[in-house]
Amino acid sequence: MDRVIGFGFSLWVVAAAVFAFMERSDPPMPPTEVRVEHLLMLDALHVGERLVAVGERGRIFVSEDAGQAWRAAVSPTEAMLTALARADADGRTLVAVGHDSVILRSVDGGLTWRQHYADADAEAPLLAVLFDERGRGFAVGAYGRFLVSDDGGQTWEVRALEVTDPDGADAAGLDGLGYDFHLNAIVEVSGRLFIAGEAGTLLRSDDGGEQWMTLDAPYEGSYFGAVVTADESVLIFGMRGHVFRSDDAGETWHELDSGTDASIFGGALLADGRVVLVGQNGLVLIAGRDGAALHALDVDSSRGFVAVRGGAGRDEVLLFGDEGVLAARIPPGFGSGS
């Protein structure tokens, strides 16, 4: 029972509170008429001029006009989808992951999808997915869930993370070895992989995900996401407004002043090099190319946001969360400086 309760709380936070685990009826209309604003949307990706977004009840939406209008794509699952990633260089192959350890794959830029993996019995939702510069795929999630794909996301293998501490000694194992914290984010910086998660979990791999080492955490609370800046520094963020930056591959971290106690759930690097972070109570923070200072943007505080992507033009962002998608305008020059 404790395991179930802990699991429910963690994913409630990652999915922007309130709506993620409430039983909600589908809108009273045929599936082809389901509208994005009726749903919790958890991630999105640009595929050329197209935007693809995923969220609750396995819903997938596509926009061809920078998020002004959305149409539903046919999804092979009703499990909540939590994250998206590109699986090839041109971005036509996409992978989505979610609850029930579901993994979906599209080879036409998000228009059609097939299910390639699922394991509802594991009771371990997948929370993040990444394909590295070599094309190797990684999916991470609750209770140390860790899967690897070596064929562009067509097949997946469950693995236990091999973890050592910085001195080379064996650290507490993940998955089958007693370490079961939730893994909430995975990013790549200059060929190195980083995982951030629950209870101060910070891991790095220097060999393509075969071996992992623990990093000294600057904060023992949970991290919900990570973003790589334009200058290849790493930002990690999470509970109570904590944001940390590392310029040396996670060896040291310094905290950025977010000016808030609200939890931060998602972030993205914009095309112009600015970084945007989003979270509870309408939180939107913007930093310049160096990611050294954060500036709050005033938006609808009644909504929670989980993901963000660039919108139409340099000064618009699309905020994804409860009630679908919100377009927000950034004042010219806002956040451009350090």
Beta strands, then each sheet from edge to edge (+ up, - down):
strand 1: 41-47
strand 2: 50-55
strand 3: 60-63
strand 4: 71-73
strand 5: 81-86
strand 6: 94-98
strand 7: 103-106
strand 8: 114-117
strand 9: 126-131
strand 10: 137-141
strand 11: 146-149
strand 12: 157-158
strand 13: 163-164
strand 14: 173-174
strand 15: 178-179
strand 16: 183-189
strand 17: 192-197
strand 18: 202-205
strand 19: 212-214
strand 20: 223-228
strand 21: 234-238
strand 22: 243-246
strand 23: 254-256
strand 24: 264-269
strand 25: 275-279
strand 26: 284-287
strand 27: 294-296
strand 28: 305-310
strand 29: 316-321
strand 30: 324-329
sheet 1: 1+ 2- 3+ 4-
sheet 2: 5+ 6- 7+ 8-
sheet 3: 9+ 10- 11+ 12-
sheet 4: 13+ 19+ 18- 17+ 16-
sheet 5: 14+ 15+
sheet 6: 20+ 21- 22+ 23-
sheet 7: 24+ 25- 26+ 27-
sheet 8: 28+ 29- 30+
end
